[in-house]
C-alpha cells in the first residue's frame, strides 16, 4: 500500500474522449486528487462522481485537478459523463496497471463470493508528485468535501 511521503506512480491514461491525461502534466503547477472507483453508473460511484463535480470549482480554486480512474472503457466513461453532466476527468485503466501500481486492485467479497475489484481509494498528491494523503476503503457520501478540506490544508 502506498503511504503519505511516497512518490505517486506516474501514469498516462485516456479520458472519456480518448485524450491522454498524465500525472506528470500536473507536476510543478497543480495538486492532484486521484480517486479510484469500481464501476461507472453504479449508485456509490455516481454519488462520488457527482460530489466531486459539484465541488470542482472549489478544487480548481485550490489549484487542484481531479482524476477519477476505473477499469471501464473510454466509451463507458463518455456515457457516464454525459448521462450525469460530469465535468471531472474520468480515466480508463482498462489493463489495470495503474490500479496495481496504487495497490487498489484487491480481492473483495460480496454476497459470499470472492472476486478481484477496485478498492474505492483516493490519493492527494502535491505539486511535486508526493502523496500527501492515501485513503483506502473510503465511503462515497461526503467524501469529496472531506478531500477538499485536505487539499485546502496543503
For each residue, the residues with C-beta under 8 A, 3 or more apart:
1: 103 134 136
2: 6 8 9 102 103 123 131 134
3: 6 131 134
4: 131 132 133 134
5: 130 131
6: 2 3 130 131 134
7: 129 130 131
8: 2 23 32 34 123 125 129 130 131
9: 2 23 98 101 102
10: 22 23 24 129
11: 22 23 93 97 98 101
12: 20 21 22 23 24
13: 20 21 22 69 91 92 93 98
14: 18 19 20 21 74 91 92
15: 18 19 20 21 74 77 89 90 91 92
16: 74 77 78 80 81 90 92
17: 74 78
18: 14 15 74
19: 14 15
20: 12 13 14 15
21: 12 13 14 15 25 67 89 91
22: 10 11 12 13 25
23: 8 9 10 11 12 26 27 32 34 67 125 129
24: 10 12 27 129
25: 21 22
26: 23 29 30 31 32 65 125 127
27: 23 24 127 128 129
28: 127 128
29: 26 63 127
30: 26 63 64 65 127
31: 26 62 63 64 65 124 125 126 127 151 154
32: 8 23 26 64 65 66 67 123 124 125
33: 52 59 64 65 66 67 122 123 124 125 147 151
34: 8 23 67 69 102 122 123 125
35: 48 52 66 67 68 69 120 121 122 123 143 147
36: 68 69 70 99 102 104 118 119 120 121 122
37: 44 45 48 49 68 69 70 118 120 140
38: 42 44 45 70 117 118 120
39: 42 45 70 72 118
40: 45 70 72 76 77 79 80 90
41: 45 46 76 79 80 83
42: 38 39 45 46
43: 46 47
44: 37 38 47 48 120 140
45: 37 38 39 40 41 42 48 49 70 140
46: 41 42 43 49 50 80 84
47: 43 44 50 51 140 141
48: 35 37 44 45 51 52 68 120 140 143 144
49: 37 45 46 52 53 68 80 84 86 88 90
50: 46 47 53 54 84 86
51: 47 48 54 55 140 141 142 143 144 145
52: 33 35 48 49 55 56 59 66 68 88 144 147
53: 49 50 56 84 85 86 87 88
54: 50 51 144
55: 51 52 58 59 144 145 148
56: 52 53 59 60 66 87 88
57: 60 61
58: 55 61 62 148
59: 33 52 55 56 62 64 65 66 148 151
60: 56 57 63 64 65
61: 57 58
62: 31 58 59 148 151 152 154
63: 29 30 31 60 127
64: 30 31 32 33 59 60 151
65: 26 30 31 32 33 59 60 89
66: 32 33 35 52 56 59 88 89
67: 21 23 32 33 34 35 88 89 91
68: 35 36 37 48 49 52 88 89 90 91
69: 13 34 35 36 37 90 91 92 93 98 99
70: 36 37 38 39 40 45 77 90 92 93 118
71: 92 93 94 96 99 118
72: 39 40 76 77 80 90 92 94
73: 76 77 92 94
74: 14 15 16 17 18 77 78 92
75: 78 79
76: 40 41 72 73 79 80 92
77: 15 16 40 70 72 73 74 80 81 90 91 92
78: 16 17 74 75 81 82
79: 40 41 75 76 82 83
80: 16 40 41 46 49 72 76 77 83 84 86 90
81: 16 77 78 84 85 86 87 90
82: 78 79 85
83: 41 79 80
84: 46 49 50 53 80 81
85: 53 81 82
86: 49 50 53 80 81 90
87: 53 56 81
88: 49 52 53 56 66 67 68
89: 15 21 65 66 67 68
90: 15 16 40 49 68 69 70 72 77 80 81 86
91: 13 14 15 21 67 68 69 77
92: 13 14 15 16 69 70 71 72 73 74 76 77
93: 11 13 69 70 71 96 97 98 99
94: 71 72 73
95:
96: 71 93 99 100 105
97: 11 93 100 101
98: 9 11 13 69 93 101 102
99: 36 69 71 93 96 102 104 105 118
100: 96 97 103 105
101: 9 11 97 98
102: 2 9 34 36 98 99 121 123
103: 1 2 100 106 121
104: 36 99 118 119 121 136
105: 96 99 100 116 117 118 119
106: 103 116 117 118 119
107: 114 115 116
108: 114 115 116 117 119
109: 112 113 114
110: 113 115
111:
112: 109
113: 109 110
114: 107 108 109
115: 107 108 110
116: 105 106 107 108
117: 38 105 106 108
118: 36 37 38 39 70 71 99 104 105 106 121
119: 36 104 105 106 108 136 137
120: 35 36 37 38 44 48 137 138 139 140
121: 35 36 102 103 104 118 134 135 136 137 138
122: 33 34 35 36 133 135 138 143 147
123: 2 8 32 33 34 35 102 131 133 134 135
124: 31 32 33 131 132 133 135 147 150 151 154
125: 8 23 26 31 32 33 34 129 130 131 132
126: 31 129 130 132 154
127: 26 27 28 29 30 31 63
128: 27 28
129: 7 8 10 23 24 27 125 126
130: 5 6 7 8 125 126
131: 2 3 4 5 6 7 8 123 124 125 134
132: 4 124 125 126 150 154
133: 4 122 123 124 147 150
134: 1 2 3 4 6 121 123 131
135: 121 122 123 124 138 147
136: 1 104 119 121
137: 119 120 121
138: 120 121 122 135 143
139: 120 142 143
140: 37 44 45 47 48 51 120 143
141: 47 51
142: 51 139 145 146
143: 35 48 51 122 138 139 140 146 147
144: 48 51 52 54 55 147 148
145: 51 55 142 148 149
146: 142 143 149 150
147: 33 35 52 122 124 133 135 143 144 150 151
148: 55 58 59 62 144 145 151 152
149: 145 146 152 153
150: 124 132 133 146 147 153 154
151: 31 33 59 62 64 124 147 148 154
152: 62 148 149
153: 149 150
154: 31 62 124 126 132 150 151
